[in-house]
Amino acid sequence: MLFDIVKNGLVPGRTAPDGYQSDMPAYGTTLSDADITAVLAYIKSTWPSEPLALQKEMTLRR
């Protein structure tokens, strides 16, 4: 989901609730998939252990 949000922005009905408005831009035309993955890996490396564990658990449920 984080990758999708960075690549496509917040999209109502997909990565945000229906009717949600946000200023989160899409970076899919600016960053390559590898760049997005690298940015997210860097951000995650700064997360405390509890939120990181929760995010990993959510990913495994998919």
C-alpha positions in Angstrom: 0.0 0.0 0.0 2.8 2.4 0.8 4.4 1.8 -2.6 1.0 2.4 -4.3 0.5 5.7 -2.4 3.9 7.0 -3.3 3.6 5.9 -7.0 0.0 7.0 -7.6 -0.8 9.4 -4.8 -3.8 9.0 -2.5 -6.6 7.7 -4.7 -10.2 7.7 -3.3 -11.7 4.2 -3.2 -8.2 2.6 -3.6 -5.7 4.0 -1.1 -8.0 6.4 0.6 -11.7 6.4 1.6 -14.2 7.4 -1.1 -14.4 11.2 -1.4 -11.2 11.8 0.4 -9.2 14.8 -0.7 -5.5 15.1 -0.3 -2.5 17.0 -1.5 -0.4 13.8 -1.7 1.0 13.9 -5.2 1.8 10.9 -7.4 5.5 10.3 -8.0 5.2 7.5 -10.5 6.3 9.7 -13.4 9.2 11.2 -11.4 10.6 8.2 -9.6 11.3 4.7 -10.9 9.9 1.7 -9.0 13.4 1.0 -7.7 13.7 4.6 -6.5 10.3 4.3 -4.7 11.4 1.0 -3.1 14.7 2.6 -1.9 12.9 5.7 -0.4 10.5 3.4 1.5 13.3 1.2 2.7 15.1 4.3 4.0 12.0 5.6 5.8 11.2 2.2 7.3 14.8 2.0 8.6 14.0 5.0 10.9 10.8 3.5 12.3 10.7 2.2 15.9 10.5 -1.5 16.3 6.8 -1.7 17.2 5.4 0.2 14.1 7.8 -1.7 11.9 6.6 -5.1 13.3 3.0 -4.1 12.8 3.6 -3.1 9.2 5.4 -6.3 8.5 2.5 -8.3 10.0 0.0 -6.4 7.8 2.2 -7.1 4.7 2.2 -10.9 5.5 -1.6 -10.9 5.8 -2.0 -9.9 2.1 
